[in-house]
Amino acid sequence: GGEEFVVLLPDTLPEQAALLAERLREKIAGAHVPTGSGEIQYTASFGITGVTDEDASITHTINRADEALYRAKANGRNCVERG
């Protein structure tokens, strides 16, 4: 496991959200965290989507993003997938 977060980006196109997620992913992967046992690195997987007219509630949107997140994890982690 890992933690899961939802980030809502009002007035943002999915393409813009994908760029932001990719920048965050790169920053996280490039960080070296010192510990008593030496440095460690983290990775992050992202699932992004946009709200559509077909979404009956925000739950539908979040479920689609969650599905994209699990595709990212299944595709080797440390990547961005769109849903």
ROLO-87565 format. One record per residue (C-alpha): x, y, z. Coordinates in steps of 0.5 Angstrom, whole numbers. Example, Ala and Ser with C-alpha at 12.3 -4.5 7.8 and 13.67 -1.06 7.14 Angstrom:
BEGIN
<x=25 y=-9 z=16>
<x=27 y=-2 z=14>
// end
This chain:
BEGIN
<x=0 y=0 z=0>
<x=1 y=7 z=-1>
<x=-4 y=13 z=1>
<x=-9 y=16 z=-4>
<x=-11 y=23 z=-5>
<x=-16 y=27 z=-9>
<x=-14 y=34 z=-12>
<x=-19 y=38 z=-15>
<x=-17 y=43 z=-20>
<x=-23 y=47 z=-22>
<x=-23 y=51 z=-29>
<x=-17 y=46 z=-31>
<x=-17 y=42 z=-37>
<x=-15 y=34 z=-37>
<x=-9 y=36 z=-41>
<x=-7 y=41 z=-36>
<x=-8 y=36 z=-30>
<x=-4 y=31 z=-34>
<x=2 y=36 z=-34>
<x=1 y=38 z=-27>
<x=1 y=30 z=-25>
<x=7 y=29 z=-29>
<x=11 y=35 z=-26>
<x=9 y=32 z=-19>
<x=11 y=25 z=-21>
<x=18 y=27 z=-23>
<x=19 y=32 z=-17>
<x=17 y=26 z=-12>
<x=22 y=21 z=-16>
<x=27 y=26 z=-16>
<x=27 y=27 z=-9>
<x=32 y=23 z=-4>
<x=30 y=23 z=3>
<x=36 y=22 z=8>
<x=35 y=17 z=13>
<x=39 y=13 z=19>
<x=40 y=7 z=14>
<x=42 y=12 z=8>
<x=38 y=15 z=2>
<x=31 y=13 z=0>
<x=27 y=15 z=-6>
<x=19 y=15 z=-7>
<x=15 y=14 z=-13>
<x=8 y=16 z=-15>
<x=2 y=14 z=-19>
<x=-3 y=18 z=-22>
<x=-10 y=17 z=-24>
<x=-13 y=23 z=-27>
<x=-20 y=25 z=-31>
<x=-25 y=30 z=-32>
<x=-32 y=31 z=-30>
<x=-37 y=30 z=-35>
<x=-44 y=31 z=-37>
<x=-45 y=24 z=-36>
<x=-43 y=24 z=-29>
<x=-49 y=23 z=-24>
<x=-45 y=25 z=-18>
<x=-37 y=27 z=-16>
<x=-37 y=19 z=-14>
<x=-37 y=17 z=-21>
<x=-32 y=22 z=-23>
<x=-27 y=20 z=-17>
<x=-29 y=12 z=-19>
<x=-26 y=14 z=-26>
<x=-20 y=17 z=-23>
<x=-19 y=11 z=-18>
<x=-19 y=6 z=-24>
<x=-14 y=10 z=-28>
<x=-10 y=10 z=-22>
<x=-10 y=3 z=-21>
<x=-8 y=2 z=-29>
<x=-2 y=6 z=-27>
<x=0 y=2 z=-22>
<x=-1 y=-4 z=-26>
<x=3 y=-1 z=-31>
<x=9 y=-1 z=-27>
<x=8 y=5 z=-22>
<x=11 y=12 z=-23>
<x=7 y=14 z=-28>
<x=0 y=18 z=-30>
<x=-6 y=15 z=-33>
<x=-12 y=18 z=-36>
<x=-19 y=16 z=-34>
// end
